[in-house]
């Protein structure tokens, strides 16, 4: 019997690969390119639609720790990301097209995985994993709503614009990474106070898309559109995506009052995304307002910022620690549908859903990840949080249990979290040896 994995995004690919590694045949059902979404541009598996950054690899960061855990658990995506890497300081950023192509090729080459290019409009009665992501089709969203017994929760996510390197004014922008971490991989657009205030006034007055549920507070803080942030106060951008800390103008010039950073998005370095500049402004307004940023006066936009619905279930009510529906044994959920937020968080949840379903199919007892691990803490949070106030969650050290000793230095404390996590996960992974 082949197991259905519905959705060929990051989580679906990791889930299918985890099942196949256990000797279980899998069919990935992917509706693209036949049925498109508002933001996907290709039919490739694991396409990145927001940022091209998979975030930090530093060992003293939550994202760095999560990646280490994913490697221990046999991630498919991280080796592909390494092969598609582009410069991004201490972050792991990728050429979007190359990354998706590599994942698609690895999935296609696996003898136990088949890909069906067709929308799955209902949930099979047999065991399966649903990983249709934040842009779940209406038919599948309706099916999930019936299974969960609750209305689907949702929030609005926003994508940042991308411009060409050739259109940057390199007499104004300069290369540097914040605090000098890693190599100087980011372009920086410095602003003085007058330039910043002019930009701010035009931004808050700019024409955005028609109001919708996002205006009622249903926006995840980590993806807040810049115009939302700006409306909170004149200096909020300077303490957010436009913070100048850790960046100094070249040749000893005055420290910028505000800075816009651009991150490389393709292997050749021709495309650059505005970091933290998710927006729902109308496209014409994006060009007008963003060209007020020093260095972007003649910016050529190859991708405009867009806003789209993200769908997820109330996991504390619906899911067990194995990401299985409480009301429907054999039905598992993975990715952002579960309420994890972020590329790697979604992918990691796919690994765990695949491992959990594999154990069930083989008649083995269900396991619970150690809460001292980043993935274990994340799964614990989304499945036990207050269901009345449930919101998407990123990997962060705040969800881990406290350390037995008090460590005041933040970096040393985070390294201690990492040491404990990896030790516990290595011990836990021994329990999985007969599974993999």
Sine and cosine of phi, psi and omega as CSV:
sin_phi,cos_phi,sin_psi,cos_psi,sin_omega,cos_omega
0.00,0.00,0.77,-0.64,0.08,-1.00
-1.00,0.04,0.62,-0.78,0.01,-1.00
-1.00,-0.09,0.72,-0.70,0.02,-1.00
-0.99,0.11,0.78,-0.63,0.22,-0.98
-0.90,-0.44,0.92,-0.40,-0.12,-0.99
-1.00,-0.09,0.94,-0.33,-0.03,-1.00
0.89,-0.45,0.81,-0.58,-0.04,-1.00
-0.95,-0.31,0.56,0.83,0.08,-1.00
-1.00,0.08,-0.33,-0.94,-0.03,-1.00
-0.86,0.52,-0.76,0.65,-0.05,-1.00
-0.92,0.39,-0.67,0.74,-0.01,-1.00
-0.89,0.45,-0.65,0.76,0.01,-1.00
-0.92,0.40,-0.67,0.74,0.03,-1.00
-0.92,0.40,-0.65,0.76,0.00,-1.00
-0.90,0.45,-0.70,0.71,0.00,-1.00
-0.89,0.45,-0.66,0.75,-0.01,-1.00
-0.92,0.40,-0.63,0.77,0.03,-1.00
-0.90,0.44,-0.64,0.77,0.05,-1.00
-0.92,0.40,-0.71,0.71,-0.03,-1.00
-0.89,0.45,-0.58,0.82,0.04,-1.00
-0.90,0.44,-0.36,0.93,0.05,-1.00
-1.00,-0.04,0.14,0.99,0.03,-1.00
0.99,0.14,0.31,0.95,-0.06,-1.00
-0.97,-0.23,0.85,-0.53,0.03,-1.00
-0.91,0.42,0.60,-0.80,-0.11,-0.99
-0.70,-0.71,0.57,-0.82,0.21,-0.98
-0.88,-0.47,0.85,-0.52,0.14,-0.99
-1.00,-0.02,0.83,-0.55,0.06,-1.00
-0.99,-0.17,0.90,-0.44,-0.01,-1.00
-0.81,-0.58,0.85,-0.53,-0.09,-1.00
-0.97,0.23,-0.38,0.92,0.03,-1.00
-0.99,0.17,0.48,-0.88,0.05,1.00
-1.00,0.03,0.01,1.00,-0.02,-1.00
-0.88,0.47,-0.68,0.74,0.04,-1.00
-0.89,-0.45,0.91,-0.41,-0.11,-0.99
-1.00,0.01,0.26,-0.97,0.13,-0.99
-0.91,-0.42,0.18,-0.98,-0.01,-1.00
-0.91,0.42,-0.31,0.95,-0.13,-0.99
-0.83,-0.56,-0.36,0.93,0.03,-1.00
-0.94,0.35,0.57,-0.82,-0.05,-1.00
-0.90,-0.44,-0.14,0.99,-0.03,-1.00
-0.63,-0.78,-0.01,-1.00,0.08,-1.00
-0.97,-0.24,0.11,0.99,-0.03,-1.00
-0.92,0.38,0.48,-0.88,0.09,-1.00
-0.95,0.31,0.42,-0.91,0.09,-1.00
0.82,0.58,0.61,0.79,0.03,-1.00
-0.95,0.31,0.72,-0.69,0.06,-1.00
-1.00,0.02,0.83,-0.55,-0.10,-1.00
-0.95,-0.32,-0.25,0.97,0.04,-1.00
-0.96,-0.28,-0.90,-0.43,0.03,-1.00
-0.95,0.30,0.36,-0.93,0.12,-0.99
-0.99,-0.11,0.11,0.99,-0.02,-1.00
-1.00,-0.09,0.74,-0.68,0.12,-0.99
-0.99,-0.11,0.25,0.97,0.10,-0.99
0.95,0.31,-0.15,-0.99,-0.25,-0.97
-0.90,0.43,0.51,-0.86,0.17,-0.98
-0.95,-0.32,0.01,1.00,-0.04,-1.00
-0.88,0.48,0.69,-0.72,-0.07,-1.00
-0.92,0.40,-0.32,0.95,-0.01,-1.00
-0.99,-0.13,0.33,0.95,0.06,-1.00
-0.89,-0.45,0.42,-0.91,0.01,-1.00
-0.89,0.46,-0.63,0.78,0.00,-1.00
-0.93,0.37,-0.61,0.79,0.06,-1.00
-0.90,0.44,-0.66,0.75,0.03,-1.00
-0.91,0.43,-0.69,0.73,-0.01,-1.00
-0.86,0.50,-0.64,0.77,0.02,-1.00
-0.90,0.43,-0.64,0.76,0.04,-1.00
-0.88,0.48,-0.67,0.75,0.02,-1.00
-0.91,0.42,-0.65,0.76,0.00,-1.00
-0.89,0.46,-0.60,0.80,0.03,-1.00
-0.91,0.42,-0.65,0.76,0.03,-1.00
-0.88,0.48,-0.60,0.80,-0.05,-1.00
-1.00,0.08,0.06,1.00,0.14,-0.99
1.00,0.02,0.65,0.76,-0.03,-1.00
-0.84,0.54,0.67,-0.74,0.15,-0.99
-0.99,0.14,-0.62,0.78,-0.20,-0.98
-0.97,0.23,-0.57,0.82,-0.09,-1.00
-0.90,0.44,-0.66,0.75,0.10,-0.99
-0.88,0.48,-0.58,0.81,0.06,-1.00
-0.92,0.40,-0.64,0.77,0.03,-1.00
-0.90,0.44,-0.65,0.76,0.04,-1.00
-0.87,0.49,-0.65,0.76,-0.03,-1.00
-0.95,0.30,-0.35,0.94,-0.02,-1.00
-0.94,-0.33,0.28,0.96,-0.11,-0.99
-0.89,0.46,0.60,-0.80,0.19,-0.98
-0.83,-0.56,0.39,-0.92,-0.04,-1.00
-0.87,0.50,0.73,-0.69,0.01,-1.00
-0.35,-0.94,0.64,0.77,0.02,-1.00
0.89,0.47,-0.79,-0.61,-0.03,-1.00
-1.00,0.05,0.06,1.00,0.01,-1.00
-1.00,-0.09,0.38,-0.93,0.12,-0.99
-0.99,-0.16,0.98,-0.20,0.05,-1.00
-0.91,-0.41,0.45,-0.89,-0.14,-0.99
-0.73,-0.68,0.39,-0.92,0.25,-0.97
-0.95,0.30,0.91,-0.42,-0.12,-0.99
-0.81,0.59,-0.78,0.62,-0.09,-1.00
-0.90,0.44,-0.68,0.73,-0.02,-1.00
-0.91,0.41,-0.67,0.75,0.00,-1.00
-0.86,0.51,-0.78,0.63,-0.01,-1.00
-0.89,0.47,-0.62,0.79,0.01,-1.00
-0.90,0.43,-0.68,0.73,0.00,-1.00
-0.90,0.44,-0.67,0.74,0.03,-1.00
-0.90,0.44,-0.71,0.70,0.00,-1.00
-0.86,0.51,-0.65,0.76,-0.01,-1.00
-0.92,0.39,-0.66,0.75,0.01,-1.00
-0.92,0.40,-0.65,0.76,0.04,-1.00
-0.90,0.43,-0.71,0.71,-0.03,-1.00
-0.89,0.45,-0.51,0.86,-0.06,-1.00
-0.99,0.14,-0.22,0.97,-0.06,-1.00
-0.97,0.22,0.79,-0.61,-0.09,-1.00
-0.92,0.39,-0.32,0.95,-0.04,-1.00
-0.98,-0.20,0.03,1.00,-0.05,-1.00
-0.89,-0.46,0.77,-0.63,0.09,-1.00
-0.88,-0.48,0.59,-0.81,0.04,-1.00
-0.92,-0.39,0.82,-0.58,0.07,-1.00
-0.94,-0.33,0.83,-0.55,-0.02,-1.00
-1.00,-0.02,0.99,0.12,-0.08,-1.00
-0.32,-0.95,0.60,-0.80,0.06,-1.00
-0.96,0.29,0.74,-0.68,0.14,-0.99
-1.00,-0.08,0.92,-0.39,-0.14,-0.99
-1.00,-0.09,-0.14,0.99,0.03,-1.00
-0.63,-0.78,0.24,-0.97,-0.03,-1.00
-1.00,-0.08,0.85,-0.53,-0.02,-1.00
-0.88,0.48,0.46,-0.89,0.05,-1.00
-0.96,0.27,-0.45,0.89,-0.02,-1.00
-0.98,0.20,0.23,-0.97,0.02,-1.00
-0.84,0.55,0.66,-0.75,0.01,-1.00
-0.30,-0.95,0.15,-0.99,0.08,-1.00
-0.84,-0.55,0.79,-0.62,0.08,-1.00
-0.99,-0.17,0.85,-0.52,-0.01,-1.00
-0.65,-0.76,0.76,0.65,-0.10,-0.99
-0.98,0.18,-0.10,1.00,0.18,-0.98
0.98,0.19,-0.05,-1.00,-0.09,-1.00
-0.93,0.37,-0.30,0.95,0.00,-1.00
-0.96,-0.29,0.63,0.77,0.02,-1.00
-0.79,0.61,0.67,-0.74,0.00,-1.00
-0.90,0.44,0.35,-0.94,-0.03,-1.00
-0.87,0.49,-0.65,0.76,-0.03,-1.00
-0.89,0.46,-0.71,0.70,0.00,-1.00
-0.94,0.34,-0.58,0.82,0.05,-1.00
-0.88,0.47,-0.65,0.76,0.04,-1.00
-0.90,0.44,-0.66,0.75,0.01,-1.00
-0.90,0.43,-0.65,0.76,0.03,-1.00
-0.91,0.42,-0.62,0.78,0.01,-1.00
-0.88,0.47,-0.64,0.77,0.01,-1.00
-0.93,0.38,-0.64,0.77,-0.01,-1.00
-0.93,0.37,-0.68,0.73,-0.10,-1.00
-0.96,0.29,-0.46,0.89,-0.05,-1.00
0.97,0.23,0.09,1.00,0.01,-1.00
-0.76,-0.65,0.42,-0.91,0.14,-0.99
-0.91,0.40,0.66,-0.75,0.07,-1.00
-0.90,0.44,0.70,-0.71,0.15,-0.99
-0.99,0.17,0.36,-0.93,0.04,-1.00
-0.37,-0.93,0.38,-0.93,0.11,-0.99
-0.59,-0.81,0.16,-0.99,-0.04,-1.00
-0.95,-0.32,0.76,-0.65,-0.02,-1.00
-0.95,-0.31,0.40,-0.91,-0.05,-1.00
-0.73,-0.69,0.56,-0.83,-0.04,-1.00
-0.95,-0.31,0.67,-0.74,0.00,-1.00
-0.99,0.11,0.47,-0.88,0.03,-1.00
-0.95,0.32,0.37,-0.93,0.06,-1.00
-0.82,-0.57,0.67,-0.74,0.00,-1.00
-0.81,-0.58,0.22,-0.97,0.02,-1.00
-1.00,0.02,0.55,-0.84,0.06,-1.00
-0.89,0.45,-0.61,0.79,-0.03,-1.00
-0.87,0.49,-0.40,0.92,-0.03,-1.00
-1.00,-0.02,-0.04,1.00,0.04,-1.00
-0.98,0.21,0.57,-0.82,0.09,-1.00
-1.00,0.00,0.99,-0.14,-0.10,-1.00
-0.98,0.22,0.00,1.00,0.18,-0.98
-0.99,0.16,-0.21,0.98,-0.01,-1.00
-0.92,-0.40,-0.76,0.65,-0.02,-1.00
-0.95,0.30,0.43,-0.90,0.03,-1.00
-0.64,-0.77,0.45,-0.89,-0.03,-1.00
-1.00,0.03,0.75,-0.66,0.08,-1.00
-0.10,-0.99,0.42,-0.91,0.18,-0.98
-0.93,-0.37,0.54,-0.84,-0.07,-1.00
-0.85,0.52,0.75,-0.66,-0.03,-1.00
0.87,0.50,0.27,0.96,0.03,-1.00
0.95,0.31,0.28,0.96,0.00,-1.00
-0.95,0.33,0.77,-0.64,-0.03,-1.00
0.92,0.39,-0.35,-0.94,0.03,-1.00
-1.00,0.06,0.19,-0.98,-0.05,-1.00
-0.98,0.18,0.99,0.14,-0.17,-0.99
-0.98,-0.22,-0.13,0.99,-0.04,-1.00
-0.96,-0.28,0.64,-0.77,0.24,-0.97
-0.99,0.15,0.65,-0.76,-0.02,-1.00
-0.83,-0.55,0.75,-0.66,0.03,-1.00
-0.96,-0.29,0.97,-0.24,-0.08,-1.00
-0.99,0.12,0.58,-0.82,0.04,-1.00
-0.81,-0.59,0.65,-0.76,0.22,-0.98
-1.00,0.05,0.04,-1.00,-0.10,-0.99
-0.88,0.47,-0.69,0.73,-0.02,-1.00
-0.89,0.45,-0.69,0.72,0.02,-1.00
-0.89,0.45,-0.65,0.76,0.01,-1.00
-0.90,0.44,-0.72,0.69,-0.04,-1.00
-0.91,0.42,-0.60,0.80,0.07,-1.00
-0.89,0.45,-0.73,0.69,0.03,-1.00
-0.87,0.49,-0.70,0.71,-0.03,-1.00
-0.87,0.49,-0.73,0.68,-0.03,-1.00
-0.88,0.48,-0.67,0.75,0.00,-1.00
-0.94,0.34,-0.57,0.82,-0.01,-1.00
-0.91,0.41,-0.75,0.66,-0.06,-1.00
-0.94,0.34,-0.35,0.93,0.02,-1.00
-1.00,-0.07,-0.09,1.00,-0.11,-0.99
-0.94,0.34,0.40,-0.92,-0.02,-1.00
-0.99,0.11,0.87,-0.49,0.02,-1.00
-0.96,-0.27,0.12,-0.99,0.07,-1.00
-0.89,0.45,0.29,-0.96,-0.05,-1.00
-0.83,0.55,0.61,-0.79,0.02,-1.00
-0.85,0.52,0.55,-0.84,0.04,-1.00
-0.51,-0.86,-0.36,-0.93,-0.10,-1.00
-0.87,0.50,-0.39,0.92,0.01,-1.00
-0.87,0.50,-0.51,0.86,-0.01,-1.00
-0.96,0.29,-0.15,0.99,0.05,-1.00
-0.99,-0.15,0.33,0.95,0.11,-0.99
1.00,-0.06,0.09,1.00,-0.06,-1.00
-1.00,0.03,0.82,0.57,-0.01,-1.00
-0.79,-0.61,0.79,-0.61,0.04,-1.00
-0.93,0.36,0.77,-0.64,-0.10,-1.00
-0.83,0.56,-0.59,0.80,-0.05,-1.00
-0.93,0.36,-0.23,0.97,0.01,-1.00
-0.83,-0.56,0.48,0.88,-0.05,-1.00
-0.89,0.45,0.81,-0.59,0.06,-1.00
-0.86,0.51,0.54,-0.84,-0.09,-1.00
-0.88,0.48,-0.54,0.84,0.00,-1.00
-0.94,0.34,-0.51,0.86,0.10,-1.00
-0.90,0.44,-0.72,0.69,0.01,-1.00
-0.87,0.49,-0.71,0.71,-0.05,-1.00
-0.87,0.50,-0.60,0.80,-0.03,-1.00
-0.94,0.35,-0.17,0.98,0.04,-1.00
-0.99,0.13,-0.19,0.98,0.02,-1.00
0.47,-0.88,0.41,-0.91,-0.14,-0.99
-0.90,0.43,-0.45,0.89,-0.06,-1.00
-0.97,-0.22,0.03,1.00,-0.09,-1.00
-0.90,0.44,-0.57,0.82,0.04,-1.00
-0.92,0.40,-0.57,0.82,-0.01,-1.00
-0.94,0.33,-0.29,0.96,0.08,-1.00
-0.96,-0.28,0.14,0.99,0.01,-1.00
-0.82,-0.57,-0.86,-0.51,-0.09,-1.00
-0.93,0.38,-0.27,0.96,-0.02,-1.00
-0.94,-0.33,0.38,0.93,-0.04,-1.00
-0.91,0.41,0.69,-0.73,-0.05,-1.00
-1.00,-0.04,-0.04,1.00,-0.11,-0.99
-0.88,0.47,0.61,-0.79,0.04,-1.00
0.98,0.20,0.10,0.99,-0.01,-1.00
-0.77,-0.63,0.81,-0.59,0.02,-1.00
-0.87,-0.50,0.60,-0.80,0.04,-1.00
-0.89,0.46,0.56,-0.83,0.01,-1.00
-0.92,0.40,0.30,-0.95,0.05,-1.00
0.86,0.52,0.49,0.87,0.12,-0.99
0.95,0.33,0.34,0.94,0.02,-1.00
-0.94,0.35,0.08,-1.00,-0.02,-1.00
-0.91,0.42,0.51,-0.86,0.01,-1.00
-0.91,0.41,0.72,-0.70,-0.02,-1.00
-0.88,0.48,0.53,-0.85,0.07,-1.00
-0.97,0.22,-0.53,0.85,0.07,-1.00
-0.44,-0.90,0.39,-0.92,-0.03,-1.00
-0.63,-0.77,0.68,-0.73,0.18,-0.98
-0.96,-0.28,0.81,-0.59,0.00,-1.00
-0.98,-0.20,0.56,-0.83,0.07,-1.00
-0.85,-0.52,0.71,-0.71,-0.04,-1.00
-0.91,-0.42,0.66,-0.75,-0.01,-1.00
-0.89,0.46,0.68,-0.74,-0.06,-1.00
-0.88,-0.48,-0.19,0.98,0.03,-1.00
-0.73,-0.68,0.29,-0.96,-0.11,-0.99
-0.90,0.45,-0.58,0.81,-0.05,-1.00
-0.98,0.19,-0.23,0.97,-0.01,-1.00
0.98,0.19,0.44,0.90,0.02,-1.00
-1.00,-0.02,-0.37,0.93,-0.06,-1.00
-0.90,-0.45,0.69,-0.72,-0.06,-1.00
-0.69,-0.72,0.77,-0.64,-0.03,-1.00
-0.99,-0.17,0.59,-0.81,0.03,-1.00
-0.98,0.20,0.93,-0.38,-0.12,-0.99
-0.93,0.37,0.82,-0.57,0.06,-1.00
0.97,0.25,0.21,0.98,-0.08,-1.00
-0.97,-0.23,0.66,0.75,0.13,-0.99
-0.86,0.51,0.60,-0.80,-0.08,-1.00
-0.40,-0.91,0.42,-0.91,0.13,-0.99
-0.89,-0.46,0.29,0.96,0.07,-1.00
-0.88,0.47,0.51,-0.86,0.12,-0.99
-0.88,0.48,0.50,-0.86,-0.15,-0.99
-0.85,0.52,-0.67,0.74,0.03,-1.00
-0.89,0.47,-0.61,0.79,0.04,-1.00
-0.93,0.36,-0.57,0.82,0.06,-1.00
-0.86,0.51,-0.73,0.68,0.01,-1.00
-0.87,0.49,-0.73,0.68,-0.06,-1.00
-0.89,0.46,-0.74,0.67,-0.09,-1.00
-0.97,0.24,-0.70,0.71,-0.08,-1.00
-0.94,0.34,-0.39,0.92,0.07,-1.00
-0.97,0.26,-0.09,1.00,0.15,-0.99
-0.98,0.22,-0.24,0.97,0.02,-1.00
-0.95,0.31,0.79,-0.62,0.01,-1.00
-0.81,0.58,0.77,-0.64,-0.03,-1.00
0.99,-0.10,-0.24,0.97,-0.03,-1.00
-0.91,-0.41,0.31,0.95,-0.06,-1.00
-0.84,0.54,-0.59,0.81,-0.01,-1.00
-0.92,-0.40,0.50,0.87,-0.06,-1.00
-0.86,0.51,0.71,-0.71,0.09,-1.00
-0.98,-0.21,0.90,-0.44,-0.08,-1.00
-1.00,0.00,0.86,-0.51,0.07,-1.00
-0.98,-0.21,-0.26,0.97,0.08,-1.00
-0.55,-0.83,0.85,-0.53,0.07,-1.00
-1.00,0.06,0.40,-0.92,0.12,-0.99
-0.93,0.37,0.66,-0.75,0.05,-1.00
-0.69,-0.72,0.33,-0.94,0.02,-1.00
-0.85,-0.53,0.68,-0.73,-0.06,-1.00
-0.57,-0.82,0.31,-0.95,-0.04,-1.00
-0.98,0.19,0.68,-0.73,0.16,-0.99
-0.93,-0.37,0.73,-0.68,-0.05,-1.00
-0.92,-0.39,0.67,-0.74,0.10,-0.99
-0.44,-0.90,0.36,-0.93,-0.04,-1.00
-0.99,-0.10,0.25,-0.97,0.06,-1.00
-0.99,0.16,0.99,0.12,-0.14,-0.99
-0.85,0.52,-0.61,0.79,0.02,-1.00
-0.85,0.52,-0.49,0.87,0.04,-1.00
-1.00,0.07,-0.52,0.85,-0.23,-0.97
-0.98,-0.19,-0.52,0.85,-0.23,-0.97
-0.90,-0.43,0.50,-0.87,0.12,-0.99
-1.00,-0.02,0.02,-1.00,-0.02,-1.00
-0.91,0.40,-0.29,0.96,0.06,-1.00
-1.00,-0.04,0.11,0.99,-0.05,-1.00
0.93,0.36,0.46,0.89,0.07,-1.00
-0.99,-0.15,0.64,-0.77,0.06,-1.00
-0.89,0.46,0.75,-0.66,0.02,-1.00
-0.91,0.42,-0.55,0.84,-0.06,-1.00
-1.00,0.02,-0.12,0.99,-0.10,-1.00
-0.57,-0.82,0.99,0.10,0.03,-1.00
-0.83,0.56,0.69,-0.72,0.00,-1.00
0.99,-0.12,-0.22,0.98,0.03,-1.00
-0.97,-0.23,0.88,-0.47,-0.06,-1.00
-0.90,-0.44,0.43,-0.90,0.02,-1.00
-0.84,-0.54,0.52,-0.85,0.02,-1.00
-0.52,-0.85,0.40,-0.92,0.07,-1.00
1.00,0.08,-0.35,-0.94,-0.10,-0.99
-0.92,0.39,-0.29,0.96,0.12,-0.99
-0.85,0.52,-0.45,0.89,-0.03,-1.00
-0.99,0.16,-0.26,0.97,-0.06,-1.00
0.98,-0.20,0.14,0.99,0.19,-0.98
-0.99,0.14,0.52,-0.85,-0.07,-1.00
-0.82,-0.57,0.87,-0.50,0.03,-1.00
0.80,-0.60,0.45,-0.89,-0.01,-1.00
-0.84,0.55,-0.83,0.56,-0.09,-1.00
-0.94,0.33,-0.56,0.83,0.07,-1.00
-0.88,0.47,-0.68,0.74,0.02,-1.00
-0.89,0.45,-0.73,0.68,0.00,-1.00
-0.88,0.48,-0.70,0.72,-0.02,-1.00
-0.89,0.46,-0.63,0.78,0.03,-1.00
-0.91,0.42,-0.52,0.86,0.07,-1.00
-0.90,0.43,-0.67,0.74,0.05,-1.00
-0.85,0.53,-0.73,0.68,-0.08,-1.00
-0.93,0.38,-0.63,0.78,0.05,-1.00
-0.89,0.46,-0.66,0.75,0.03,-1.00
-0.90,0.43,-0.67,0.74,0.03,-1.00
-0.91,0.41,-0.65,0.76,-0.03,-1.00
-0.92,0.40,-0.72,0.70,0.02,-1.00
-0.91,0.41,-0.62,0.79,0.03,-1.00
-0.85,0.52,-0.69,0.72,0.02,-1.00
-0.89,0.45,-0.66,0.75,0.00,-1.00
-0.88,0.47,-0.70,0.72,-0.03,-1.00
-0.90,0.44,-0.48,0.88,-0.01,-1.00
-1.00,-0.04,0.12,0.99,0.05,-1.00
0.95,0.30,0.38,0.93,-0.01,-1.00
-0.99,-0.10,0.42,-0.91,-0.03,-1.00
-0.91,0.42,0.58,-0.82,0.05,-1.00
-0.92,0.38,0.57,-0.82,0.04,-1.00
-0.89,-0.46,0.44,-0.90,0.08,-1.00
-0.89,-0.46,0.80,-0.60,0.02,-1.00
-0.87,0.49,0.61,-0.79,0.08,-1.00
-0.84,0.54,0.74,-0.67,-0.01,-1.00
-0.93,0.38,-0.27,0.96,0.03,-1.00
-0.97,0.24,-0.19,0.98,0.08,-1.00
-1.00,0.01,0.40,-0.92,-0.01,-1.00
-0.91,0.42,-0.70,0.71,0.02,-1.00
-0.92,0.39,-0.65,0.76,0.02,-1.00
-0.89,0.46,-0.65,0.76,0.02,-1.00
-0.92,0.39,-0.61,0.79,0.00,-1.00
-0.92,0.40,-0.71,0.70,0.03,-1.00
-0.90,0.44,-0.66,0.75,0.03,-1.00
-0.87,0.50,-0.68,0.73,-0.03,-1.00
-0.89,0.45,-0.76,0.65,-0.10,-1.00
-0.95,0.32,-0.34,0.94,-0.02,-1.00
-0.98,-0.18,-0.12,0.99,-0.02,-1.00
-0.78,-0.63,-0.03,1.00,-0.02,-1.00
-0.89,0.45,0.25,-0.97,0.06,-1.00
-0.88,0.47,0.92,-0.40,-0.08,-1.00
-0.91,0.42,-0.36,0.93,0.01,-1.00
-0.98,0.21,-0.27,0.96,-0.04,-1.00
-0.76,-0.65,0.41,0.91,-0.12,-0.99
-0.93,0.38,0.76,-0.65,0.04,-1.00
-0.71,-0.71,0.45,-0.89,0.03,-1.00
-0.83,0.55,0.49,-0.87,-0.09,-1.00
-0.72,-0.70,0.73,-0.69,0.15,-0.99
-1.00,0.07,0.24,-0.97,0.22,-0.98
-0.92,0.39,0.75,-0.66,0.06,-1.00
-0.33,-0.95,0.43,-0.90,-0.07,-1.00
-0.94,0.35,-0.31,0.95,-0.02,-1.00
-0.92,0.39,-0.33,0.94,-0.01,-1.00
-1.00,-0.02,-0.10,0.99,0.02,-1.00
-0.99,0.15,0.52,-0.85,0.12,-0.99
-0.88,0.47,0.51,-0.86,-0.02,-1.00
-0.90,0.45,0.38,-0.93,0.05,-1.00
-0.98,0.17,0.44,-0.90,0.00,-1.00
-0.91,0.41,-0.44,0.90,0.01,-1.00
-0.90,-0.43,0.43,-0.90,0.02,-1.00
-1.00,0.07,0.84,-0.54,0.05,-1.00
-0.85,-0.53,0.94,-0.35,-0.11,-0.99
-0.97,0.25,-0.58,0.82,-0.01,-1.00
-0.94,0.34,0.85,-0.53,-0.11,-0.99
-0.87,0.49,-0.71,0.70,-0.03,-1.00
-0.90,0.44,-0.69,0.72,0.02,-1.00
-0.91,0.41,-0.59,0.80,0.04,-1.00
-0.90,0.44,-0.69,0.72,0.01,-1.00
-0.91,0.41,-0.61,0.80,0.06,-1.00
-0.91,0.42,-0.56,0.83,0.06,-1.00
-0.92,0.38,-0.64,0.77,0.10,-0.99
-0.85,0.53,-0.70,0.72,-0.03,-1.00
-0.89,0.45,-0.72,0.69,-0.01,-1.00
-0.86,0.51,-0.72,0.69,0.01,-1.00
-0.90,0.44,-0.69,0.72,-0.03,-1.00
-0.87,0.49,-0.76,0.65,-0.06,-1.00
-0.92,0.38,-0.58,0.81,0.06,-1.00
-0.90,0.44,-0.71,0.71,-0.01,-1.00
-0.92,0.38,-0.60,0.80,-0.01,-1.00
-0.95,0.32,-0.59,0.80,0.05,-1.00
-0.88,0.47,-0.67,0.74,0.03,-1.00
-0.91,0.42,-0.66,0.75,0.02,-1.00
-0.91,0.42,-0.64,0.77,-0.07,-1.00
-0.90,0.44,-0.38,0.93,0.08,-1.00
-0.89,0.45,-0.49,0.87,0.05,-1.00
-0.94,0.35,-0.36,0.93,-0.03,-1.00
-1.00,-0.06,-0.07,1.00,-0.11,-0.99
-0.85,0.53,-0.58,0.82,0.01,-1.00
-0.98,0.18,-0.16,0.99,0.00,-1.00
-1.00,0.01,-0.63,0.78,-0.15,-0.99
-1.00,0.08,0.00,0.00,0.00,0.00
